[in-house]
Amino acid sequence: MSQRPPKKKEAEFQNNPFKSAIKTLQDQEKQEKAAAAAAEASKKKTVAQKPTKAPKARPEDDDVGLFFSAMDGVHQITNRGEAPKTNPRLPEIIDDNAEALAQLSDLVAVDGPLSFTGSDAAFEGASPGTDPNLLRSLRRGDFSVQDRLDLHGKTQREAQAAVERFLSDSRRAKRRCVLIVHGRGLNSKDQIPVLKDAVRDLLSQKRLERMVLAFSTARPQDGGAGAVYVLLRR
């Protein structure tokens, strides 16, 4: 059987080298585009399947969290101009020699009613065996006042209870010198210093001998005749 001759257009295409080259380039371009599309689809699929990691916390984020955690429950101060309700703690001892004398008196002073001397304006007293120089140091303010009690407005019975509680609490807190403000009785009937007399009598009583080492009327800047220093035992 004889072979049929190619059609005219196919023969022309096969015999034209330029058209053949163009066809080859077109085929290559199609193959490259198909390969690129397949690669892109594979890349997207891989990214979608890969688990995402949480963003790493920055050091400053940790600092901010710690700050807000530490400040939890803290309220803003709005009364900046007001004086604090409690005075800041003062130095325990102004004169080291006075404290040394007090420590020595702690050792040699014996239990017993405190001796009392003075007048209506000023008074002082100390445990038996206490060095007289200790009273002199207390009188001139060699010990700083570490706490104070104001008895103004109290009855005599209320004042006595408040003084005993105050001295007991102060000794447990290991305070050495405290101040009791009893007033001068200028507003009392007949201007009799009722609270001053009550404090003086109370400090001289035997039941306070284990707490009180000495006492003395305060200096003018601490209340003068209206207040008394009390030196406590250690």
C-alpha positions in Angstrom: 0.0 0.0 0.0 1.4 3.4 -0.9 2.1 6.1 1.8 -0.2 9.2 1.6 1.8 12.4 1.0 1.6 15.1 3.9 -0.8 17.9 3.7 0.4 21.1 2.3 0.4 23.1 5.6 2.1 20.4 7.6 4.7 20.1 4.9 5.3 23.8 4.9 5.6 23.9 8.8 8.0 21.0 8.8 10.1 22.6 6.1 10.1 26.1 7.8 12.9 26.1 10.5 11.8 29.4 12.1 8.3 28.1 12.8 9.7 24.9 14.2 11.9 26.8 16.6 9.0 29.0 17.8 6.9 25.9 18.5 9.8 24.5 20.6 10.1 27.7 22.6 6.4 27.8 23.2 6.4 24.3 24.5 9.3 25.0 26.8 7.6 28.1 28.2 4.4 26.1 28.9 6.5 23.5 30.7 8.3 26.1 32.8 5.1 27.8 33.8 3.5 24.5 34.8 6.6 23.6 36.9 6.6 27.0 38.6 2.9 26.7 39.4 3.4 23.3 40.9 6.3 24.5 43.0 4.3 27.5 44.3 1.4 25.2 45.2 3.7 22.9 47.1 5.3 25.7 49.0 1.9 27.1 50.1 0.8 23.7 51.3 4.0 23.3 53.3 3.6 26.7 55.0 0.0 26.0 55.8 0.9 22.7 57.5 3.8 24.0 59.5 2.8 24.9 63.1 3.1 28.6 63.9 5.3 29.5 66.9 4.2 32.0 69.5 6.1 35.3 69.3 9.1 35.3 71.7 8.6 37.5 74.7 10.8 40.5 74.9 12.7 41.2 78.1 10.9 44.5 78.4 7.6 42.7 78.3 8.7 40.6 81.3 9.7 43.8 83.2 6.4 45.4 82.6 4.5 42.3 83.8 6.6 42.2 86.9 6.0 45.9 87.6 2.3 45.6 87.4 2.3 42.4 89.5 4.3 44.2 92.2 2.0 47.3 92.1 -1.1 45.2 92.5 -3.2 46.6 95.3 -1.2 49.8 95.6 -3.3 53.0 95.7 -2.2 56.4 94.7 -1.4 58.8 97.5 -3.6 61.9 97.3 -2.7 63.6 100.6 0.9 64.4 99.8 0.8 67.7 101.6 -0.4 66.3 104.9 2.0 65.4 107.7 2.3 61.7 108.4 0.2 60.3 111.3 3.2 58.7 112.9 6.6 60.4 113.2 9.6 58.7 111.6 11.7 56.7 114.1 14.3 58.9 115.8 17.8 57.8 116.6 17.7 55.6 119.7 20.4 57.3 121.6 21.8 60.9 121.3 24.6 60.4 123.8 26.5 57.1 123.8 27.8 57.8 127.2 24.3 58.2 128.6 23.3 54.8 127.2 26.4 53.2 128.7 25.4 54.7 132.0 21.8 53.4 131.6 23.1 49.9 130.9 25.2 50.0 134.0 22.3 51.2 136.0 20.2 48.3 134.6 22.7 46.0 136.2 23.1 47.6 139.6 19.7 49.1 140.2 17.6 47.0 142.5 13.8 46.3 142.4 11.9 48.6 144.7 9.7 51.8 144.6 11.3 54.6 142.7 12.7 57.4 144.8 10.9 60.7 144.2 12.2 64.3 144.4 10.9 67.6 143.1 8.2 70.2 143.4 4.9 71.1 141.9 6.7 72.4 138.8 9.2 69.6 138.1 9.8 66.2 139.5 12.1 63.2 138.9 12.8 59.8 140.3 14.9 56.6 139.8 15.2 53.0 141.0 17.2 52.4 144.2 20.9 52.2 143.4 20.7 54.2 140.1 23.7 56.5 139.4 22.7 60.1 140.0 24.5 61.0 136.8 21.8 59.0 134.9 19.1 61.3 136.1 21.2 64.3 135.1 21.6 62.9 131.6 17.8 62.2 131.3 17.0 65.7 132.6 19.2 67.4 130.0 17.8 65.3 127.1 20.7 63.0 126.3 18.2 60.3 125.3 16.0 60.8 122.3 12.3 60.4 122.6 11.3 57.2 120.7 7.5 57.4 121.4 5.1 59.7 123.1 1.7 59.5 124.8 -0.7 62.5 125.0 -3.2 62.3 127.9 -5.1 65.5 127.1 -8.9 64.9 127.3 -8.7 61.8 129.4 -10.1 61.2 132.9 -7.7 60.3 135.7 -8.7 56.6 135.5 -8.3 56.6 131.7 -5.0 58.3 131.9 -3.6 55.8 134.5 -4.7 52.8 132.3 -3.3 54.4 129.2 0.1 55.1 130.8 0.5 51.5 132.1 -0.4 50.1 128.7 1.9 52.5 126.9 4.9 51.7 129.1 4.3 48.0 128.7 4.0 48.2 124.9 7.1 50.5 124.7 9.2 48.1 126.8 8.2 45.1 124.6 9.2 47.2 121.6 12.6 47.7 123.2 12.3 51.4 123.4 14.6 53.1 125.9 13.1 56.6 126.4 9.5 57.7 125.9 7.6 60.9 126.7 4.3 61.3 128.5 2.4 64.5 128.0 0.2 65.1 131.0 -0.4 68.9 130.8 -0.2 71.5 133.5 -3.8 71.5 134.5 -4.4 75.1 133.2 -7.8 74.1 131.9 -8.8 72.1 135.0 -11.0 73.2 137.8 -9.0 75.5 140.1 -6.1 74.9 137.7 -5.1 71.8 139.6 -2.8 69.5 137.5 -4.8 66.3 138.1 -3.3 64.2 135.4 0.2 65.4 136.3 -0.2 64.3 139.9 -1.7 61.0 138.7 1.3 60.3 136.4 3.8 61.2 139.1 2.1 59.0 141.7 1.8 56.1 139.1 5.5 56.3 138.2 6.5 56.0 141.8 4.4 52.8 142.4 6.0 49.5 143.1 4.2 47.6 140.3 6.1 49.6 137.7 9.6 49.0 139.2 10.3 46.2 136.7 9.6 48.6 133.7 10.8 52.0 134.8 14.4 52.8 135.5 14.1 56.6 135.9 11.9 59.6 135.0 12.3 63.3 134.9 10.3 66.4 133.9 10.9 67.2 130.2 12.9 70.1 128.7 10.9 73.1 127.5 11.1 72.1 123.8 9.5 68.7 124.8 6.7 70.1 126.9 8.5 71.4 130.0 6.5 71.1 133.2 3.6 69.6 131.1 5.5 66.4 130.2 7.8 63.8 131.7 10.6 61.7 130.2 10.5 58.0 131.2 13.6 55.8 130.9 12.7 52.2 130.6 14.7 49.1 131.7 16.1 46.8 129.0 
